[in-house]
């Protein structure tokens, strides 16, 4: 059987020297493959290569048996890539954008449009200019899901989506895979790797198969975020990634609480009264998180007492991150 | 295939649309009574055609839309012509009252040449958009193309008969020293070609 995507020793280097190298893997038709990697690991680069937007420096890849470099035009008929931006024509409706991309990608006219839009809770007859970030993402995903292409590529597909929509999106992806599509999605959220029937971990050192998300979870810091209508658990590789996570989550609504989970922290080192007062100036929902951050920072630095100055130092480091 | 959403983007705001139609129309009327109707029409068509088409393409690139469009299965030639064709249609519609006003002063025969001028400007605009990476560059390249194009179309030079603008604005005879423009044009185009070939 011809694999949907077959990548062999693929490499790409940016002018600055960064890039990816030695990437080999295979995804069969009907398979959903998750490429997990932290920021800068090269997920977007890899998906840009597979989408034929970039030309590889070396190595080869095949889409449905067709050489992605020598038969680029043919390969483009076989895939629908979703990049990390949601580029649309704002003055047109969602449906007009769907039709535009349907025509552009010469997708078979799908009767699925309304069903997919309903599943994603997207009104396609509204103007895109009135859409929120999440709605724009849903539209981009809908364009891909109704395309009928045998290979679907998604770069950070759930950017800006709430958890219910994320579940619905992945069940639509499952439907497409059951009909024979090979699906690859890149993510840096551990909570999303479980939707793939294969997990590949992409790092600077290359790509490797991972059995389950628990292999990826070791050494990660769980963060529980409570929003108005949902609770999200995210995993950080290092605490410095927290500001970026909050910035991402804030697009879904203001968090009610952000709690860094894991082994209970000892109360040592001790807090001075001034430090505690400084802590109390922060919004209530952020106080447990800031307390943990300051404790972690103080332990790292070997402080035995947490003074107001230590809180300030920790805040400065946190702000830099 | 015409990119209807792209036309929607450009005609979205009724006030802007009215401005785009009415202001050039008034300019042509005023210029027409002073004997420069054809010249102003050429300048307007070239400037708007080149700059507008180029800026729109750069905006598509900056928003990520161009990447989505380029990785589709349509050939680059087809994309080039559908994009350019969309702007030819758009500017023909927007400038139609101005062209008619120009025809009132210069004669009805200028209409097809005015449309050919729009076509030439839109093709040049798309090329300018292709080579420009950002909004800063696009203005520079648009000026590099617009000025020589207007000069080629209105000042007597060895190849003036090939430019439709000549039949809209008429030809201007300049003293021998003014024979410099064709030279400047040649150098500018040569430099642009060298730059493009290195991309």
Interface residues (C-beta under 8 A of the other chain):
Chain A: X51 X52 X53 X73 X76 X77 X81 X83 X85 X86 X87 X88 X89 X90 X91 X92 X96 X97 X100 X101 X103 X104 X105 X106
Chain B: X1 X3 X4 X5 X6 X8 X9 X12 X60 X63 X64 X65 X67 X68 X69 X70 X71 X72 X73 X74 X75
